[in-house]
């Protein structure tokens, strides 16, 4: 977990829980009722499973901070949560962001 002090507009610190998951893990491959599988599915699902717990602890303890998850897969795919953070932090640096996106598309 890392803490970023200048990420949120309101000035509150943001804790970022960094995670790595494997797209072929049994948790993601055997549950067929969830929908179509694909690129970055496991990373996005893992992040979504973690977020509510952090938000509940922050709310229940009236903590003055934000939380985010940043998850990628072992084969290199970035989940939606990590892409959101990258875009938010690097959005003004379009050239570097474009290079990162190009690299991600090559590893698919």
N, C-alpha and C positions, 0 to 999 in steps of 0.2 A: 504494500500500500504506500502511496506517495501523497503528499499534500501540496497543492498548488495554491499559493496565497493570492494571486492576482488574476484568477480565471473568471470569477463571477463579477458581473457588473455592480452588484450590491456591496462588494468589498469583502464578503465573507469567504473564508478559505474553503477549498473544495478538496475532499479526500477522493483519491482515485484508486480503486481496487483493481490491480492489474492481474489478469488471469490468462492462462493458456489451456486450451482444450483440444482434444483430438476428434476430428470429424468422424472417425470410424469407431469411436467408443460405443459400447453397447447401449448406453443411455440414449444416444441420438439415432442409432441405426435400426433398433428394433421397434420403436414406437411409430407405427405407420399411420396412426389416426391423426397425427398432428398436421399433416399436409405434405406438400411437395418438398423434397430435400434438395439441396443444392449448395452452391458456393456460399460459404460463410454461415450456413445454417446453425452449426454447432456453437460457434462463437456467439452469435446473436442470442440463441436460446439460453446459453449459460449466463450471459450478462443479465438477461431479463429475469432469471431465477434468483440472482443475487440482489438486485436493486431494491425490491420491496423490504427486505430485511434491514438494510442500511437506513432506508427512509423511516422505517418504524422506530428504530433505535434513536435516530436524530429527533424525531417528533416527540417520542415518549419522554426523552430526557431534556427537551427544550435546548438542544445544542445549537450553537450559532455557526453552522457550517452546511455545506452542500456535499452530496456524494454522487459519484459517477463510477461506472464500471468501464474498463478498457480491456476487451478480450480479443485474442487472436487464436487462430488454429495452428496446430503444429506444422501444417504444410504452408503456413504463411498468410492465409486469408485473414483479413481484419473484419471483425464483427461490426455491426451498425454502431454500437456504442463507441468503439475506438475510432471509427471514421468520423463520428460526430465531434469527438474531442480534437482530432487532427484538424478538421475543417475549422473549428472554432479558434484553435490556437494559431494555425498557419494560414487561415483564409486570406489574409492580406499578402501573403507571399505566394502568389499564384504559380510562379515558375517552379518552385520547389514542390509545391503540392501536386502540380501536373506530373512531375518526375515520379513522385511516390505512387500516384494513381497508375501511371504507365507500368511501373514495376509490378504493382499488384495484378494488373491485367495479364502480364507475361507469365505469372506463376499459376494461373488458373489451370 
